[in-house]
Amino acid sequence: METARTTHVLVDGENIDATLGTSILGRRPRPEERPRWERLLQFVERQWGQPANGLFFLAANSELPMSFVQALLAIGYRPIPLSGGANQKVVDIAIQRTLDELANREADVVLVSNDGDFVEQVEHVLDGRRVGLVGFTEFRNSAFSQLTARGLQFFDLEYDVNAFNERLPRVRIIPIDEFDPTQFL
């Protein structure tokens, strides 16, 4: 019996949270303003018609956020708490290593981050498999744009995934076919 192909969903939660807080809200997000992470796995499974394996990378240095870890486990993610030296970007290092390992496996990949530190590894996995990048379109590192010709697909965490319960105060270019004046009145 052949097993279904899997999409590995690699979440850089710190990057998404920092972008949401610093660039979009201008303050620390409240729990109800954070993404509903289960919707991301559901979106990926619907989008590509195959199981999604959610890996959520966390910098946990001295303390494990148990309530968040338990919530992630309950919705189907595998939390990956990491620690390292003060000058180490442990989440970035772990995601880079995971992308490098996935280059040797038969699987599709969705990276959830706006961070340009992953461009080289994403380029390496663009070898015919499906590869997606989820984040906030206006904050996505521009180096990823060069990879669309190689097959990189972009998805917006709010507009495509619908991961938030309420609209975020974002300013974006709106395709005229999506323009709804009621959102502004």
Salt bridges, closest charged atoms under 4 A:
ASP17 OD1 - ARG34 NE 2.61
GLU32 OE2 - ARG30 NE 2.88
GLU33 OE2 - ARG27 NH2 2.63
GLU33 OE2 - ARG30 NH2 3.06
ASP92 OD2 - LYS89 NZ 3.38
GLU101 OE2 - ARG105 NE 2.98
GLU106 OE1 - ARG5 NH1 3.42
ASP108 OD2 - ARG5 NE 3.05
ASP108 OD2 - ARG130 NH2 3.41
ASP117 OD2 - LYS89 NZ 2.61
GLU123 OE2 - ARG150 NH1 3.36
ASP127 OD1 - ARG129 NE 2.92
GLU138 OE1 - ARG170 NH2 2.55
ASP156 OD2 - ARG170 NH2 2.62
GLU158 OE2 - ARG167 NH1 3.52
GLU158 OE1 - ARG170 NH1 2.94
GLU178 OE1 - ARG172 NH2 3.27
